[in-house]
Amino acid sequence: MIPRPIQRLIDDFQRLPGIGPKSAQRLAFYTLRMPATELERFASDLTKAKSDVTMCSICKNIDESNPCSLCTDATRQNSVIAVVSTPLDLVAMERAGFRGKYHVLHGIIDPLNGVGPEELYIDDLVMRLGELAGASAAVPELVLALAASLEGESTALYISRLLRTKLAADKVTITRLARGLPVGGDVEYADEVTLARALEGRVAVL
């Protein structure tokens, strides 16, 4: 019989993505063996990770400041924006050497799990591109850096079609990552070489 405080801790760990019952139990009992000072620091880090970060009002990335450090970096290409589904995908793109700006959707369209376009930051993306197209001398490029899955493909198609109803073809160039990414693979788990080749071989959409 597991004491109720420990069982509640196990249940909390099990709510985390990718953590099953056995892993949750191991994590719970491991934390019990941690010295009190380490446990207090761990709890403090968790609290600060929630309280000391904010969402960038421009790109929707998570950072310590708003606007974020990437949006305020003058060395990056303002006219090239990569659309990613999560901040972890952004980190993967950075490892591959991408030097443009980003827009984080915080998910992909997934009707089976109740995620529609209105749950994502797609409207903010359309508004941002409209402002960029009107203010920039160069034609902005939107790189759809989404997973090569059914949901990722559907999200990319939805965004490209929506943009074509809002902006003329000569106002924005829409590209996709080349097929260096395996079908069903997530950008987050792609190695640097594969992701870099996918970036170099991106192609126009519509």
Helices and strands as residue ranges (DSSP letters): H 4-14, H 21-33, H 36-51, E 54-55, E 62-63, E 77-84, H 87-95, E 100-104, G 111-113, G 117-119, H 122-135, E 141-144, H 150-166, E 173-176, G 187-189, H 192-200, E 203-204
